[in-house]
Amino acid sequence: MMKALDNLAPHAHWLLRIAVASVFLYHGLGKFPNVSGFAEMADLPVFVALLVALAETVGGALILLGGVMQEWMTRLGALMMLIVIIGAIVMVHWGRWSFVPSESHPMGGMEFQVTLALILLYFLIKGNNWKTA
């Protein structure tokens, strides 16, 4: 059993890549049909809202492409999405830990966003160096 898990270990990064990329691709692509609506809801200039949508979408794609191509793709994708998620934590989710929406935090707290941020920090630091501890 342990040998089988050891054989799978070099490919385990795909679990995190797919998880984080799917979240950001979903949210990024979902903003494009109505960027101005997202901008209004988030109280952002439309140009900044467009940058957020691009960072989420391109960052998600780069995390996936980085797994089979160049290491810089992994790190750049992680950095792009990390900037967005830190902005979301500060602007929307700060002050409440639980992800469950409340009267004071209708979009929920920062539990999920902090988890995403830590995964992105891992990719930023580790890149594609999966064989080293």
SEBAZA-942831 format. One line per 10 residues: number of its first residue (from 0); for each residue x, y, z of N, C-alpha, C. Coordinates in nm, 3 decimals. Example, Ala and Ser with C-alpha at 12.3 -4.5 7.8 and 13.67 -1.06 7.14 Angstrom:
2
0 = 1.319,-0.569,0.780,1.230,-0.450,0.780,1.320,-0.330,0.780 | 1.285,-0.225,0.708,1.367,-0.106,0.714,1.290,0.003,0.787
This chain:
133
0 = 0.083,-0.119,0.000,0.000,0.000,0.000,0.088,0.127,0.000 | 0.188,0.129,0.087,0.276,0.247,0.094,0.354,0.265,-0.035 | 0.396,0.157,-0.096,0.471,0.165,-0.222,0.382,0.226,-0.331 | 0.256,0.186,-0.334,0.163,0.239,-0.434,0.144,0.390,-0.412 | 0.132,0.431,-0.287,0.118,0.573,-0.257,0.246,0.649,-0.292 | 0.360,0.588,-0.263,0.488,0.651,-0.299,0.499,0.670,-0.451 | 0.448,0.574,-0.526,0.451,0.584,-0.673,0.361,0.696,-0.723 | 0.253,0.723,-0.651,0.160,0.829,-0.690,0.206,0.968,-0.644 | 0.294,0.973,-0.547,0.336,1.101,-0.487,0.382,1.205,-0.587 | 0.460,1.171,-0.689,0.504,1.274,-0.784,0.389,1.339,-0.863
10 = 0.274,1.277,-0.862,0.159,1.329,-0.937,0.054,1.394,-0.847 | 0.075,1.391,-0.718,-0.024,1.443,-0.623,-0.047,1.594,-0.637 | 0.051,1.666,-0.690,0.034,1.811,-0.709,-0.086,1.841,-0.797 | -0.126,1.748,-0.881,-0.243,1.769,-0.967,-0.371,1.784,-0.887 | -0.378,1.722,-0.772,-0.497,1.737,-0.689,-0.516,1.882,-0.646 | -0.407,1.946,-0.603,-0.414,2.087,-0.564,-0.430,2.178,-0.685 | -0.360,2.147,-0.793,-0.371,2.228,-0.915,-0.515,2.232,-0.965 | -0.577,2.116,-0.974,-0.713,2.109,-1.026,-0.810,2.178,-0.931 | -0.790,2.158,-0.802,-0.880,2.220,-0.704,-0.875,2.372,-0.713 | -0.756,2.429,-0.707,-0.744,2.575,-0.706,-0.779,2.634,-0.843
20 = -0.737,2.569,-0.949,-0.768,2.621,-1.083,-0.917,2.618,-1.110 | -0.986,2.514,-1.067,-1.129,2.506,-1.093,-1.205,2.619,-1.023 | -1.165,2.652,-0.902,-1.230,2.762,-0.830,-1.209,2.893,-0.903 | -1.086,2.922,-0.940,-1.056,3.051,-1.003,-1.107,3.059,-1.146 | -1.099,2.951,-1.221,-1.154,2.953,-1.357,-1.305,2.975,-1.353 | -1.373,2.908,-1.263,-1.518,2.924,-1.250,-1.554,3.069,-1.218 | -1.488,3.126,-1.120,-1.519,3.263,-1.079,-1.473,3.366,-1.184 | -1.357,3.343,-1.244,-1.307,3.436,-1.344,-1.392,3.438,-1.469 | -1.420,3.321,-1.525,-1.502,3.313,-1.646,-1.643,3.363,-1.621 | -1.693,3.342,-1.500,-1.827,3.386,-1.466,-1.841,3.537,-1.460
30 = -1.732,3.610,-1.448,-1.737,3.756,-1.440,-1.746,3.821,-1.578 | -1.696,3.755,-1.681,-1.688,3.818,-1.813,-1.823,3.857,-1.874 | -1.928,3.778,-1.859,-2.056,3.821,-1.919,-2.110,3.952,-1.861 | -2.069,3.985,-1.737,-2.121,4.107,-1.674,-2.015,4.169,-1.584 | -1.905,4.210,-1.644,-1.796,4.270,-1.568,-1.843,4.395,-1.495 | -1.925,4.475,-1.561,-1.971,4.598,-1.497,-2.060,4.568,-1.376 | -2.139,4.461,-1.383,-2.219,4.420,-1.267,-2.132,4.377,-1.151 | -2.026,4.300,-1.181,-1.932,4.261,-1.076,-1.864,4.384,-1.018 | -1.825,4.477,-1.104,-1.758,4.600,-1.059,-1.848,4.677,-0.964 | -1.974,4.689,-0.999,-2.069,4.761,-0.914,-2.090,4.690,-0.780
40 = -2.107,4.557,-0.786,-2.128,4.479,-0.664,-2.006,4.488,-0.570 | -1.886,4.486,-0.628,-1.763,4.488,-0.549,-1.713,4.630,-0.522 | -1.784,4.729,-0.574,-1.745,4.870,-0.559,-1.604,4.893,-0.614 | -1.581,4.843,-0.735,-1.453,4.857,-0.804,-1.472,4.930,-0.935 | -1.371,4.999,-0.983,-1.378,5.051,-1.120,-1.389,4.933,-1.218 | -1.455,4.953,-1.329,-1.474,4.844,-1.426,-1.339,4.790,-1.473 | -1.240,4.878,-1.492,-1.108,4.832,-1.536,-1.046,4.736,-1.434 | -1.058,4.767,-1.306,-1.004,4.679,-1.200,-1.081,4.548,-1.197 | -1.212,4.554,-1.213,-1.294,4.432,-1.217,-1.251,4.343,-1.333 | -1.221,4.404,-1.447,-1.173,4.328,-1.562,-1.038,4.264,-1.532
50 = -0.950,4.337,-1.466,-0.820,4.280,-1.426,-0.838,4.162,-1.332 | -0.934,4.171,-1.239,-0.962,4.061,-1.148,-1.007,3.939,-1.227 | -1.102,3.957,-1.319,-1.151,3.846,-1.400,-1.038,3.783,-1.482 | -0.953,3.867,-1.540,-0.839,3.817,-1.617,-0.740,3.742,-1.529 | -0.709,3.796,-1.412,-0.615,3.731,-1.321,-0.667,3.596,-1.276 | -0.796,3.588,-1.246,-0.854,3.460,-1.203,-0.851,3.357,-1.317 | -0.889,3.402,-1.436,-0.896,3.310,-1.550,-0.758,3.269,-1.600 | -0.674,3.366,-1.624,-0.539,3.336,-1.674,-0.459,3.264,-1.566 | -0.472,3.308,-1.441,-0.401,3.241,-1.331,-0.440,3.095,-1.319 | -0.570,3.066,-1.328,-0.615,2.927,-1.321,-0.559,2.843,-1.435
60 = -0.559,2.900,-1.555,-0.504,2.829,-1.670,-0.354,2.807,-1.654 | -0.283,2.907,-1.604,-0.137,2.893,-1.587,-0.101,2.787,-1.484 | -0.180,2.777,-1.377,-0.153,2.672,-1.277,-0.162,2.534,-1.341 | -0.262,2.516,-1.428,-0.277,2.387,-1.496,-0.166,2.366,-1.599 | -0.140,2.465,-1.681,-0.035,2.453,-1.783,0.103,2.434,-1.722 | 0.124,2.499,-1.607,0.253,2.486,-1.540,0.285,2.344,-1.498 | 0.183,2.262,-1.482,0.206,2.122,-1.444,0.267,2.039,-1.555 | 0.252,2.084,-1.680,0.306,2.008,-1.793,0.405,2.089,-1.877 | 0.418,2.217,-1.845,0.505,2.301,-1.926,0.613,2.365,-1.839 | 0.614,2.495,-1.832,0.720,2.569,-1.767,0.687,2.605,-1.622
70 = 0.788,2.601,-1.537,0.771,2.633,-1.396,0.723,2.777,-1.375 | 0.770,2.870,-1.456,0.729,3.009,-1.441,0.577,3.023,-1.451 | 0.513,2.935,-1.527,0.367,2.940,-1.540,0.299,2.911,-1.407 | 0.351,2.812,-1.337,0.296,2.778,-1.205,0.309,2.897,-1.111 | 0.428,2.952,-1.105,0.453,3.061,-1.010,0.379,3.189,-1.048 | 0.376,3.224,-1.175,0.304,3.344,-1.217,0.153,3.328,-1.193 | 0.099,3.213,-1.227,-0.043,3.188,-1.202,-0.076,3.199,-1.055 | 0.009,3.141,-0.971,-0.014,3.149,-0.826,-0.007,3.293,-0.778 | 0.088,3.369,-0.826,0.101,3.510,-0.785,-0.021,3.592,-0.826 | -0.065,3.573,-0.949,-0.182,3.647,-0.998,-0.305,3.620,-0.910
80 = -0.328,3.494,-0.882,-0.446,3.459,-0.803,-0.429,3.496,-0.656 | -0.307,3.493,-0.606,-0.281,3.530,-0.468,-0.315,3.677,-0.444 | -0.280,3.762,-0.539,-0.313,3.905,-0.527,-0.466,3.922,-0.520 | -0.537,3.850,-0.605,-0.683,3.859,-0.607,-0.743,3.809,-0.476 | -0.696,3.697,-0.427,-0.757,3.637,-0.307,-0.725,3.722,-0.183 | -0.608,3.782,-0.178,-0.577,3.872,-0.066,-0.670,3.992,-0.072 | -0.693,4.045,-0.192,-0.789,4.155,-0.207,-0.928,4.115,-0.161 | -0.971,3.995,-0.196,-1.104,3.948,-0.155,-1.112,3.933,-0.003 | -1.007,3.883,0.057,-1.006,3.868,0.203,-1.018,4.004,0.269 | -0.937,4.098,0.225,-0.934,4.232,0.287,-1.064,4.307,0.263
90 = -1.114,4.303,0.140,-1.229,4.385,0.104,-1.364,4.326,0.143 | -1.373,4.193,0.149,-1.504,4.130,0.165,-1.515,4.040,0.288 | -1.415,3.960,0.315,-1.428,3.851,0.411,-1.364,3.876,0.547 | -1.282,3.980,0.559,-1.209,4.006,0.683,-1.305,4.028,0.799 | -1.267,3.978,0.915,-1.345,4.002,1.035,-1.432,3.885,1.076 | -1.443,3.787,0.990,-1.520,3.667,1.024,-1.444,3.546,0.968 | -1.423,3.447,1.052,-1.351,3.329,1.008,-1.441,3.232,0.933 | -1.556,3.197,0.987,-1.643,3.096,0.928,-1.687,3.136,0.788 | -1.685,3.038,0.697,-1.728,3.064,0.560,-1.879,3.079,0.547 | -1.952,3.047,0.652,-2.098,3.056,0.650,-2.140,3.204,0.646
100 = -2.226,3.240,0.551,-2.273,3.380,0.545,-2.345,3.421,0.673 | -2.333,3.547,0.706,-2.400,3.601,0.825,-2.456,3.738,0.789 | -2.525,3.798,0.883,-2.580,3.931,0.859,-2.468,4.032,0.833 | -2.359,4.020,0.909,-2.247,4.114,0.892,-2.160,4.079,0.772 | -2.161,3.952,0.729,-2.078,3.906,0.618,-2.163,3.821,0.523 | -2.245,3.885,0.440,-2.334,3.809,0.352,-2.262,3.719,0.252 | -2.134,3.747,0.225,-2.055,3.662,0.135,-1.971,3.561,0.213 | -1.992,3.553,0.344,-1.919,3.459,0.427,-1.787,3.514,0.475 | -1.726,3.439,0.566,-1.598,3.479,0.622,-1.482,3.433,0.536 | -1.363,3.435,0.594,-1.241,3.416,0.515,-1.180,3.276,0.524
110 = -1.248,3.182,0.585,-1.194,3.047,0.602,-1.150,2.985,0.469 | -1.239,2.982,0.372,-1.209,2.922,0.241,-1.102,3.001,0.167 | -1.110,3.133,0.173,-1.015,3.218,0.102,-0.873,3.204,0.159 | -0.863,3.190,0.290,-0.731,3.170,0.351,-0.673,3.035,0.307 | -0.758,2.934,0.300,-0.713,2.803,0.252,-0.660,2.814,0.108 | -0.735,2.882,0.022,-0.688,2.903,-0.115,-0.556,2.980,-0.117 | -0.545,3.084,-0.034,-0.423,3.164,-0.029,-0.303,3.078,0.012 | -0.321,2.989,0.107,-0.210,2.903,0.150,-0.169,2.805,0.040 | -0.265,2.752,-0.033,-0.232,2.665,-0.146,-0.155,2.744,-0.252 | -0.200,2.866,-0.278,-0.130,2.950,-0.377,0.010,2.987,-0.331
120 = 0.027,3.014,-0.203,0.162,3.040,-0.149,0.252,2.918,-0.169 | 0.197,2.801,-0.148,0.273,2.678,-0.170,0.322,2.671,-0.316 | 0.231,2.694,-0.411,0.270,2.691,-0.552,0.371,2.800,-0.585 | 0.354,2.918,-0.528,0.448,3.027,-0.553,0.587,2.992,-0.503 | 0.595,2.934,-0.385,0.724,2.899,-0.326,0.784,2.774,-0.389 | 0.703,2.671,-0.404,0.751,2.541,-0.449,0.767,2.530,-0.600 | 0.686,2.603,-0.674,0.691,2.592,-0.819,0.659,2.452,-0.864 | 0.746,2.396,-0.944,0.728,2.258,-0.992,0.829,2.162,-0.930 | 0.887,2.200,-0.819,0.989,2.117,-0.753,0.923,2.015,-0.661 | 0.869,1.908,-0.718,0.791,1.811,-0.640,0.877,1.704,-0.576
130 = 0.999,1.685,-0.622,1.079,1.575,-0.571,1.164,1.612,-0.452 | 1.170,1.742,-0.421,1.249,1.784,-0.306,1.157,1.814,-0.189 | 1.205,1.788,-0.071,1.122,1.809,0.049,1.108,1.954,0.083
